[in-house]
Amino acid sequence: MERAAELSGLSIEDFMKVLEDKKIPWGEYTEELLEQDQSFIEKRRNKDYSGHQ
């Protein structure tokens, strides 16, 4: 989100306010998303590790 705020020319606080005003969720990080991220990270680690042998 920091990069998006930078590209828009807004502070991160102002950018978050714009998202809120437009009803765009930005802070919803569900258990499902956490599990997806953890799975991706684990797969990436395994791939990177196996590539270094």
HTML snippet that shows the backbone in 3Dmol.js (N, CA, C, O; Angstrom):
<script src="https://3Dmol.org/build/3Dmol-min.js"></script>
<div id="view" style="width:600px;height:400px;position:relative"></div>
<script>
const pdb = `
ATOM      1  N   MET A   1       0.818  -1.175   0.000  1.00  0.00           N
ATOM      2  CA  MET A   1       0.000   0.000   0.000  1.00  0.00           C
ATOM      3  C   MET A   1       0.875   1.256   0.000  1.00  0.00           C
ATOM      4  O   MET A   1       0.492   2.298  -0.533  1.00  0.00           O
ATOM      5  N   GLU A   2       2.036   1.136   0.599  1.00  0.00           N
ATOM      6  CA  GLU A   2       2.935   2.289   0.640  1.00  0.00           C
ATOM      7  C   GLU A   2       3.303   2.748  -0.767  1.00  0.00           C
ATOM      8  O   GLU A   2       3.335   3.944  -1.055  1.00  0.00           O
ATOM      9  N   ARG A   3       3.576   1.797  -1.623  1.00  0.00           N
ATOM     10  CA  ARG A   3       3.947   2.137  -3.009  1.00  0.00           C
ATOM     11  C   ARG A   3       2.766   2.760  -3.752  1.00  0.00           C
ATOM     12  O   ARG A   3       2.943   3.706  -4.519  1.00  0.00           O
ATOM     13  N   ALA A   4       1.573   2.238  -3.528  1.00  0.00           N
ATOM     14  CA  ALA A   4       0.380   2.800  -4.172  1.00  0.00           C
ATOM     15  C   ALA A   4       0.165   4.243  -3.727  1.00  0.00           C
ATOM     16  O   ALA A   4      -0.165   5.103  -4.544  1.00  0.00           O
ATOM     17  N   ALA A   5       0.350   4.511  -2.441  1.00  0.00           N
ATOM     18  CA  ALA A   5       0.211   5.876  -1.938  1.00  0.00           C
ATOM     19  C   ALA A   5       1.254   6.785  -2.586  1.00  0.00           C
ATOM     20  O   ALA A   5       0.951   7.906  -2.994  1.00  0.00           O
ATOM     21  N   GLU A   6       2.474   6.289  -2.672  1.00  0.00           N
ATOM     22  CA  GLU A   6       3.549   7.065  -3.292  1.00  0.00           C
ATOM     23  C   GLU A   6       3.218   7.393  -4.742  1.00  0.00           C
ATOM     24  O   GLU A   6       3.381   8.533  -5.176  1.00  0.00           O
ATOM     25  N   LEU A   7       2.755   6.402  -5.490  1.00  0.00           N
ATOM     26  CA  LEU A   7       2.418   6.617  -6.898  1.00  0.00           C
ATOM     27  C   LEU A   7       1.263   7.596  -7.074  1.00  0.00           C
ATOM     28  O   LEU A   7       1.187   8.308  -8.075  1.00  0.00           O
ATOM     29  N   SER A   8       0.365   7.624  -6.093  1.00  0.00           N
ATOM     30  CA  SER A   8      -0.781   8.531  -6.187  1.00  0.00           C
ATOM     31  C   SER A   8      -0.431   9.946  -5.736  1.00  0.00           C
ATOM     32  O   SER A   8      -1.216  10.875  -5.928  1.00  0.00           O
ATOM     33  N   GLY A   9       0.744  10.106  -5.137  1.00  0.00           N
ATOM     34  CA  GLY A   9       1.146  11.421  -4.658  1.00  0.00           C
ATOM     35  C   GLY A   9       0.537  11.785  -3.317  1.00  0.00           C
ATOM     36  O   GLY A   9       0.551  12.950  -2.921  1.00  0.00           O
ATOM     37  N   LEU A  10      -0.001  10.790  -2.613  1.00  0.00           N
ATOM     38  CA  LEU A  10      -0.638  11.016  -1.319  1.00  0.00           C
ATOM     39  C   LEU A  10       0.197  10.403  -0.206  1.00  0.00           C
ATOM     40  O   LEU A  10       0.990   9.488  -0.425  1.00  0.00           O
ATOM     41  N   SER A  11      -0.007  10.938   0.999  1.00  0.00           N
ATOM     42  CA  SER A  11       0.589  10.273   2.157  1.00  0.00           C
ATOM     43  C   SER A  11      -0.160   8.961   2.349  1.00  0.00           C
ATOM     44  O   SER A  11      -1.261   8.789   1.828  1.00  0.00           O
ATOM     45  N   ILE A  12       0.429   8.048   3.087  1.00  0.00           N
ATOM     46  CA  ILE A  12      -0.238   6.765   3.299  1.00  0.00           C
ATOM     47  C   ILE A  12      -1.554   6.958   4.050  1.00  0.00           C
ATOM     48  O   ILE A  12      -2.532   6.258   3.788  1.00  0.00           O
ATOM     49  N   GLU A  13      -1.575   7.915   4.991  1.00  0.00           N
ATOM     50  CA  GLU A  13      -2.803   8.195   5.733  1.00  0.00           C
ATOM     51  C   GLU A  13      -3.899   8.721   4.805  1.00  0.00           C
ATOM     52  O   GLU A  13      -5.048   8.288   4.887  1.00  0.00           O
ATOM     53  N   ASP A  14      -3.537   9.658   3.919  1.00  0.00           N
ATOM     54  CA  ASP A  14      -4.517  10.196   2.971  1.00  0.00           C
ATOM     55  C   ASP A  14      -4.981   9.120   1.998  1.00  0.00           C
ATOM     56  O   ASP A  14      -6.157   9.069   1.638  1.00  0.00           O
ATOM     57  N   PHE A  15      -4.063   8.266   1.575  1.00  0.00           N
ATOM     58  CA  PHE A  15      -4.424   7.191   0.655  1.00  0.00           C
ATOM     59  C   PHE A  15      -5.411   6.229   1.315  1.00  0.00           C
ATOM     60  O   PHE A  15      -6.381   5.806   0.685  1.00  0.00           O
ATOM     61  N   MET A  16      -5.167   5.884   2.580  1.00  0.00           N
ATOM     62  CA  MET A  16      -6.088   4.998   3.296  1.00  0.00           C
ATOM     63  C   MET A  16      -7.460   5.654   3.433  1.00  0.00           C
ATOM     64  O   MET A  16      -8.482   4.974   3.341  1.00  0.00           O
ATOM     65  N   LYS A  17      -7.492   6.966   3.651  1.00  0.00           N
ATOM     66  CA  LYS A  17      -8.764   7.692   3.751  1.00  0.00           C
ATOM     67  C   LYS A  17      -9.525   7.622   2.429  1.00  0.00           C
ATOM     68  O   LYS A  17     -10.739   7.419   2.425  1.00  0.00           O
ATOM     69  N   VAL A  18      -8.828   7.786   1.316  1.00  0.00           N
ATOM     70  CA  VAL A  18      -9.469   7.680   0.000  1.00  0.00           C
ATOM     71  C   VAL A  18     -10.068   6.289  -0.173  1.00  0.00           C
ATOM     72  O   VAL A  18     -11.202   6.152  -0.632  1.00  0.00           O
ATOM     73  N   LEU A  19      -9.317   5.266   0.190  1.00  0.00           N
ATOM     74  CA  LEU A  19      -9.834   3.900   0.084  1.00  0.00           C
ATOM     75  C   LEU A  19     -11.076   3.720   0.949  1.00  0.00           C
ATOM     76  O   LEU A  19     -12.058   3.122   0.509  1.00  0.00           O
ATOM     77  N   GLU A  20     -11.038   4.232   2.171  1.00  0.00           N
ATOM     78  CA  GLU A  20     -12.205   4.137   3.054  1.00  0.00           C
ATOM     79  C   GLU A  20     -13.397   4.868   2.460  1.00  0.00           C
ATOM     80  O   GLU A  20     -14.511   4.344   2.459  1.00  0.00           O
ATOM     81  N   ASP A  21     -13.171   6.079   1.954  1.00  0.00           N
ATOM     82  CA  ASP A  21     -14.254   6.874   1.369  1.00  0.00           C
ATOM     83  C   ASP A  21     -14.898   6.166   0.186  1.00  0.00           C
ATOM     84  O   ASP A  21     -16.100   6.299  -0.045  1.00  0.00           O
ATOM     85  N   LYS A  22     -14.101   5.418  -0.558  1.00  0.00           N
ATOM     86  CA  LYS A  22     -14.612   4.704  -1.736  1.00  0.00           C
ATOM     87  C   LYS A  22     -15.050   3.283  -1.402  1.00  0.00           C
ATOM     88  O   LYS A  22     -15.382   2.495  -2.288  1.00  0.00           O
ATOM     89  N   LYS A  23     -15.046   2.967  -0.091  1.00  0.00           N
ATOM     90  CA  LYS A  23     -15.488   1.646   0.392  1.00  0.00           C
ATOM     91  C   LYS A  23     -14.635   0.510  -0.178  1.00  0.00           C
ATOM     92  O   LYS A  23     -15.135  -0.579  -0.463  1.00  0.00           O
ATOM     93  N   ILE A  24     -13.346   0.785  -0.335  1.00  0.00           N
ATOM     94  CA  ILE A  24     -12.408  -0.229  -0.818  1.00  0.00           C
ATOM     95  C   ILE A  24     -11.691  -0.809   0.400  1.00  0.00           C
ATOM     96  O   ILE A  24     -10.950  -0.096   1.076  1.00  0.00           O
ATOM     97  N   PRO A  25     -11.902  -2.085   0.686  1.00  0.00           N
ATOM     98  CA  PRO A  25     -11.256  -2.668   1.864  1.00  0.00           C
ATOM     99  C   PRO A  25      -9.744  -2.727   1.682  1.00  0.00           C
ATOM    100  O   PRO A  25      -9.256  -3.132   0.627  1.00  0.00           O
ATOM    101  N   TRP A  26      -9.020  -2.329   2.692  1.00  0.00           N
ATOM    102  CA  TRP A  26      -7.566  -2.350   2.615  1.00  0.00           C
ATOM    103  C   TRP A  26      -6.943  -3.036   3.818  1.00  0.00           C
ATOM    104  O   TRP A  26      -5.768  -3.401   3.778  1.00  0.00           O
ATOM    105  N   GLY A  27      -7.697  -3.216   4.871  1.00  0.00           N
ATOM    106  CA  GLY A  27      -7.112  -3.771   6.071  1.00  0.00           C
ATOM    107  C   GLY A  27      -7.656  -5.119   6.461  1.00  0.00           C
ATOM    108  O   GLY A  27      -7.446  -5.572   7.586  1.00  0.00           O
ATOM    109  N   GLU A  28      -8.350  -5.767   5.552  1.00  0.00           N
ATOM    110  CA  GLU A  28      -8.929  -7.062   5.871  1.00  0.00           C
ATOM    111  C   GLU A  28      -7.931  -8.165   5.532  1.00  0.00           C
ATOM    112  O   GLU A  28      -7.662  -8.440   4.363  1.00  0.00           O
ATOM    113  N   TYR A  29      -7.396  -8.778   6.556  1.00  0.00           N
ATOM    114  CA  TYR A  29      -6.438  -9.863   6.360  1.00  0.00           C
ATOM    115  C   TYR A  29      -6.995 -11.066   7.100  1.00  0.00           C
ATOM    116  O   TYR A  29      -6.814 -11.215   8.308  1.00  0.00           O
ATOM    117  N   THR A  30      -7.668 -11.910   6.356  1.00  0.00           N
ATOM    118  CA  THR A  30      -8.382 -13.035   6.950  1.00  0.00           C
ATOM    119  C   THR A  30      -7.447 -14.208   7.229  1.00  0.00           C
ATOM    120  O   THR A  30      -6.313 -14.251   6.753  1.00  0.00           O
ATOM    121  N   GLU A  31      -7.948 -15.144   8.002  1.00  0.00           N
ATOM    122  CA  GLU A  31      -7.210 -16.379   8.280  1.00  0.00           C
ATOM    123  C   GLU A  31      -6.905 -17.111   6.970  1.00  0.00           C
ATOM    124  O   GLU A  31      -5.825 -17.679   6.807  1.00  0.00           O
ATOM    125  N   GLU A  32      -7.854 -17.093   6.048  1.00  0.00           N
ATOM    126  CA  GLU A  32      -7.661 -17.753   4.748  1.00  0.00           C
ATOM    127  C   GLU A  32      -6.504 -17.112   3.974  1.00  0.00           C
ATOM    128  O   GLU A  32      -5.678 -17.817   3.395  1.00  0.00           O
ATOM    129  N   LEU A  33      -6.445 -15.785   3.965  1.00  0.00           N
ATOM    130  CA  LEU A  33      -5.346 -15.110   3.282  1.00  0.00           C
ATOM    131  C   LEU A  33      -4.004 -15.419   3.946  1.00  0.00           C
ATOM    132  O   LEU A  33      -2.994 -15.597   3.264  1.00  0.00           O
ATOM    133  N   LEU A  34      -3.999 -15.480   5.264  1.00  0.00           N
ATOM    134  CA  LEU A  34      -2.780 -15.837   5.986  1.00  0.00           C
ATOM    135  C   LEU A  34      -2.303 -17.228   5.582  1.00  0.00           C
ATOM    136  O   LEU A  34      -1.116 -17.429   5.324  1.00  0.00           O
ATOM    137  N   GLU A  35      -3.223 -18.184   5.527  1.00  0.00           N
ATOM    138  CA  GLU A  35      -2.860 -19.548   5.139  1.00  0.00           C
ATOM    139  C   GLU A  35      -2.334 -19.593   3.711  1.00  0.00           C
ATOM    140  O   GLU A  35      -1.377 -20.314   3.427  1.00  0.00           O
ATOM    141  N   GLN A  36      -2.948 -18.832   2.810  1.00  0.00           N
ATOM    142  CA  GLN A  36      -2.474 -18.784   1.427  1.00  0.00           C
ATOM    143  C   GLN A  36      -1.058 -18.214   1.369  1.00  0.00           C
ATOM    144  O   GLN A  36      -0.198 -18.739   0.661  1.00  0.00           O
ATOM    145  N   ASP A  37      -0.825 -17.143   2.113  1.00  0.00           N
ATOM    146  CA  ASP A  37       0.505 -16.534   2.130  1.00  0.00           C
ATOM    147  C   ASP A  37       1.544 -17.488   2.707  1.00  0.00           C
ATOM    148  O   ASP A  37       2.648 -17.609   2.176  1.00  0.00           O
ATOM    149  N   GLN A  38       1.188 -18.161   3.792  1.00  0.00           N
ATOM    150  CA  GLN A  38       2.122 -19.104   4.403  1.00  0.00           C
ATOM    151  C   GLN A  38       2.445 -20.249   3.448  1.00  0.00           C
ATOM    152  O   GLN A  38       3.594 -20.682   3.359  1.00  0.00           O
ATOM    153  N   SER A  39       1.443 -20.736   2.740  1.00  0.00           N
ATOM    154  CA  SER A  39       1.652 -21.814   1.775  1.00  0.00           C
ATOM    155  C   SER A  39       2.586 -21.355   0.652  1.00  0.00           C
ATOM    156  O   SER A  39       3.502 -22.079   0.262  1.00  0.00           O
ATOM    157  N   PHE A  40       2.347 -20.155   0.142  1.00  0.00           N
ATOM    158  CA  PHE A  40       3.183 -19.611  -0.920  1.00  0.00           C
ATOM    159  C   PHE A  40       4.635 -19.459  -0.445  1.00  0.00           C
ATOM    160  O   PHE A  40       5.572 -19.831  -1.152  1.00  0.00           O
ATOM    161  N   ILE A  41       4.801 -18.911   0.751  1.00  0.00           N
ATOM    162  CA  ILE A  41       6.145 -18.709   1.293  1.00  0.00           C
ATOM    163  C   ILE A  41       6.865 -20.040   1.462  1.00  0.00           C
ATOM    164  O   ILE A  41       8.042 -20.165   1.122  1.00  0.00           O
ATOM    165  N   GLU A  42       6.160 -21.027   1.986  1.00  0.00           N
ATOM    166  CA  GLU A  42       6.765 -22.347   2.184  1.00  0.00           C
ATOM    167  C   GLU A  42       7.182 -22.959   0.845  1.00  0.00           C
ATOM    168  O   GLU A  42       8.277 -23.510   0.732  1.00  0.00           O
ATOM    169  N   LYS A  43       6.324 -22.867  -0.162  1.00  0.00           N
ATOM    170  CA  LYS A  43       6.664 -23.396  -1.487  1.00  0.00           C
ATOM    171  C   LYS A  43       7.869 -22.662  -2.060  1.00  0.00           C
ATOM    172  O   LYS A  43       8.753 -23.274  -2.661  1.00  0.00           O
ATOM    173  N   ARG A  44       7.897 -21.365  -1.872  1.00  0.00           N
ATOM    174  CA  ARG A  44       9.002 -20.561  -2.394  1.00  0.00           C
ATOM    175  C   ARG A  44      10.313 -20.921  -1.692  1.00  0.00           C
ATOM    176  O   ARG A  44      11.358 -21.041  -2.331  1.00  0.00           O
ATOM    177  N   ARG A  45      10.243 -21.090  -0.382  1.00  0.00           N
ATOM    178  CA  ARG A  45      11.443 -21.474   0.371  1.00  0.00           C
ATOM    179  C   ARG A  45      11.966 -22.819  -0.098  1.00  0.00           C
ATOM    180  O   ARG A  45      13.170 -22.993  -0.287  1.00  0.00           O
ATOM    181  N   ASN A  46      11.063 -23.769  -0.285  1.00  0.00           N
ATOM    182  CA  ASN A  46      11.472 -25.100  -0.739  1.00  0.00           C
ATOM    183  C   ASN A  46      12.103 -25.024  -2.120  1.00  0.00           C
ATOM    184  O   ASN A  46      13.104 -25.690  -2.382  1.00  0.00           O
ATOM    185  N   LYS A  47      11.530 -24.222  -2.998  1.00  0.00           N
ATOM    186  CA  LYS A  47      12.062 -24.068  -4.350  1.00  0.00           C
ATOM    187  C   LYS A  47      13.444 -23.414  -4.297  1.00  0.00           C
ATOM    188  O   LYS A  47      14.380 -23.878  -4.949  1.00  0.00           O
ATOM    189  N   ASP A  48      13.569 -22.336  -3.518  1.00  0.00           N
ATOM    190  CA  ASP A  48      14.850 -21.640  -3.407  1.00  0.00           C
ATOM    191  C   ASP A  48      15.911 -22.539  -2.788  1.00  0.00           C
ATOM    192  O   ASP A  48      17.061 -22.544  -3.227  1.00  0.00           O
ATOM    193  N   TYR A  49      15.527 -23.298  -1.768  1.00  0.00           N
ATOM    194  CA  TYR A  49      16.476 -24.174  -1.085  1.00  0.00           C
ATOM    195  C   TYR A  49      16.957 -25.276  -2.020  1.00  0.00           C
ATOM    196  O   TYR A  49      18.151 -25.570  -2.083  1.00  0.00           O
ATOM    197  N   SER A  50      16.029 -25.878  -2.740  1.00  0.00           N
ATOM    198  CA  SER A  50      16.415 -26.974  -3.633  1.00  0.00           C
ATOM    199  C   SER A  50      17.253 -26.467  -4.800  1.00  0.00           C
ATOM    200  O   SER A  50      18.039 -27.222  -5.372  1.00  0.00           O
ATOM    201  N   GLY A  51      17.095 -25.210  -5.153  1.00  0.00           N
ATOM    202  CA  GLY A  51      17.866 -24.637  -6.242  1.00  0.00           C
ATOM    203  C   GLY A  51      19.293 -24.305  -5.868  1.00  0.00           C
ATOM    204  O   GLY A  51      20.126 -24.082  -6.747  1.00  0.00           O
ATOM    205  N   HIS A  52      19.592 -24.268  -4.581  1.00  0.00           N
ATOM    206  CA  HIS A  52      20.934 -23.924  -4.124  1.00  0.00           C
ATOM    207  C   HIS A  52      21.798 -25.140  -3.843  1.00  0.00           C
ATOM    208  O   HIS A  52      22.944 -24.984  -3.422  1.00  0.00           O
ATOM    209  N   GLN A  53      21.291 -26.337  -4.060  1.00  0.00           N
ATOM    210  CA  GLN A  53      22.070 -27.540  -3.769  1.00  0.00           C
ATOM    211  C   GLN A  53      22.908 -27.938  -4.951  1.00  0.00           C
ATOM    212  O   GLN A  53      23.631 -28.932  -4.888  1.00  0.00           O
TER     213      GLN A  53
END
`;
const viewer = $3Dmol.createViewer("view");
viewer.addModel(pdb, "pdb");
viewer.setStyle({}, {cartoon: {color: "spectrum"}});
viewer.zoomTo();
viewer.render();
</script>
